[in-house]
């Protein structure tokens, strides 16, 4: 099972904060998120982690991976 955790506005887009998904074949991070128009998200506005390491929405995931997707936080 792949564990997915979404934070902030990304969770709002996907309509979930956490879930587990069973994968059997080639799967990218963005596939189980089920976000409409996900390809329009500016990847400079988000942080993607797989098992605590930097990744992208196109990175392949394997069963037992842990994915976290969160917005970049900034301010001044």
C-alpha positions in Angstrom: 0.0 0.0 0.0 1.1 3.5 -0.8 0.4 6.0 2.0 -0.5 9.5 0.7 -0.7 12.6 2.9 -1.8 16.0 1.4 -1.5 19.3 3.2 -3.1 22.7 2.6 -4.8 23.7 -0.6 -3.6 20.5 -2.3 -5.8 18.5 0.1 -8.7 20.8 -0.8 -8.2 20.1 -4.5 -8.0 16.3 -4.0 -10.8 16.3 -1.4 -8.8 14.1 1.0 -6.0 14.6 3.5 -4.7 11.0 3.9 -5.4 7.7 2.2 -3.8 4.4 1.3 -3.8 3.1 -2.2 -2.8 -0.4 -3.5 -0.8 -0.2 -6.7 0.2 -3.1 -9.0 1.8 -1.4 -12.0 3.7 1.7 -13.1 2.2 4.6 -11.1 3.3 8.2 -10.8 2.8 10.4 -7.8 0.0 12.4 -9.5 -2.0 9.3 -10.6 -3.7 8.3 -7.2 -4.3 12.0 -6.3 -7.2 12.2 -8.7 -6.9 16.0 -9.1 -8.7 17.4 -12.1 -6.3 19.6 -14.1 -3.3 18.4 -12.1 -1.0 19.2 -15.0 -1.9 22.9 -14.6 -0.4 23.0 -11.1 2.9 24.9 -11.0 5.4 22.5 -9.5 7.3 25.5 -8.1 4.3 26.0 -5.7 4.5 22.5 -4.2 6.8 20.2 -2.4 6.6 16.4 -3.2 8.3 13.9 -0.9 8.6 10.2 -1.3 9.9 8.5 1.8 11.2 11.9 2.9 13.2 12.5 -0.3 12.5 15.2 -2.9 10.4 14.1 -5.9 8.0 15.4 -8.5 4.5 14.6 -9.5 5.9 12.5 -12.4 8.1 10.3 -10.1 7.3 6.6 -10.1 6.0 5.2 -6.8 6.3 1.7 -5.5 4.2 -0.3 -3.1 5.0 0.7 0.5 6.2 4.2 -0.4 5.0 7.2 1.7 4.1 10.3 -0.3 3.6 13.8 1.1 2.5 16.7 -1.1 2.4 20.2 0.4 2.4 23.8 -0.7 5.5 25.9 -0.6 5.2 28.2 2.4 6.6 31.7 2.1 6.1 35.1 3.5 7.9 38.0 4.6 
